[in-house]
Amino acid sequence: MRAAANSEGRMAKAVPSATRNSPFASPDKAKKTAQEFETMFLEQTLERVFASSGTEGPLGDKGTGGAVYRSMLVKEYAGGIAKSGGVGIANQIYRELLKLQEAPHAGNT
């Protein structure tokens, strides 16, 4: 990585343009993205579980608003699971996002 002189004449590390322009430039953004992905994955998985439970009862499609209620319930369950630590997908994705950010700059050190 090249160093550039700042306004005081000191040498400062230049931030690579790929890092500046990355949608995951900060670790906090990468962590949030990973958590959102895990929540989405859990929603899709739980939707399949609830869909296989049939169309009878309060979550069934035959009742008034049953499908809407079921989708809202699935969203809440998925969010609750993710907030309580999830199933480990977010942690793995977070580590991979950090690796991907560092990969282009590994040869520049």
C-alpha positions in Angstrom: 0.0 0.0 0.0 1.3 3.4 -0.9 1.7 6.1 1.7 0.7 9.7 1.0 1.9 12.9 2.6 -0.9 14.7 4.5 -1.3 18.4 4.9 1.4 18.4 7.7 3.9 16.7 5.6 3.7 13.4 7.6 3.3 10.2 5.8 -0.1 8.6 6.2 -1.4 5.3 4.9 -3.6 5.7 1.9 -7.0 4.0 2.2 -7.4 1.8 -0.8 -10.2 2.9 -3.1 -11.7 -0.6 -3.0 -12.1 -0.3 0.8 -13.5 3.2 0.6 -16.1 2.1 -2.0 -17.0 -1.2 -0.4 -20.5 -1.5 0.9 -19.1 -3.3 3.9 -16.3 -0.8 4.6 -16.8 -0.9 8.3 -16.9 -4.1 10.4 -20.2 -2.9 11.9 -21.8 -2.8 8.5 -20.5 -6.2 7.6 -21.8 -7.6 10.9 -25.3 -6.1 10.3 -25.4 -7.5 6.8 -24.4 -10.9 8.1 -27.2 -10.8 10.7 -29.7 -9.6 8.2 -28.8 -12.5 5.9 -29.2 -15.0 8.8 -32.6 -13.6 9.6 -33.7 -13.9 6.0 -32.4 -17.5 5.8 -34.3 -18.3 9.0 -37.5 -16.7 7.7 -37.3 -18.9 4.5 -36.6 -22.0 6.5 -39.4 -21.4 9.0 -41.8 -20.5 6.3 -41.3 -24.0 4.8 -41.8 -25.6 8.3 -45.1 -23.7 8.8 -46.3 -24.4 5.2 -45.9 -28.1 5.8 -48.1 -28.0 8.9 -51.2 -27.9 6.8 -54.0 -25.4 6.2 -56.1 -26.1 9.3 -56.1 -24.2 12.5 -55.3 -20.6 13.3 -52.3 -20.5 10.9 -54.1 -22.2 8.0 -55.0 -20.6 4.7 -58.7 -21.3 5.1 -59.1 -18.9 8.0 -59.5 -15.2 7.8 -56.0 -13.7 7.3 -54.3 -17.0 8.3 -51.6 -16.7 5.7 -50.8 -13.1 6.6 -50.7 -14.0 10.3 -48.4 -17.0 9.6 -45.9 -14.8 7.6 -45.8 -12.2 10.4 -45.3 -14.9 13.0 -42.5 -16.5 11.0 -40.8 -13.1 10.7 -41.0 -12.6 14.4 -39.7 -16.1 15.2 -36.8 -15.7 12.8 -35.9 -12.3 14.2 -36.1 -13.7 17.8 -33.8 -16.6 16.9 -31.3 -14.3 15.2 -31.2 -11.9 18.1 -30.7 -14.6 20.6 -27.5 -15.8 18.9 -28.9 -17.4 15.8 -27.7 -20.7 14.4 -24.1 -19.5 13.5 -24.6 -18.5 10.0 -24.1 -14.8 10.7 -20.8 -15.4 12.4 -19.5 -17.4 9.4 -20.7 -14.9 6.9 -19.1 -12.0 8.9 -15.7 -13.8 8.9 -16.0 -14.4 5.2 -16.9 -10.8 4.4 -13.9 -9.6 6.4 -11.7 -12.1 4.5 -13.1 -10.8 1.1 -12.3 -7.2 2.1 -8.8 -8.0 3.0 -8.0 -10.3 0.1 -7.4 -7.6 -2.6 -5.0 -5.8 -0.2 -3.0 -8.8 1.1 -0.3 -8.2 -1.5 0.0 -4.5 -0.8 1.4 -4.7 2.7 
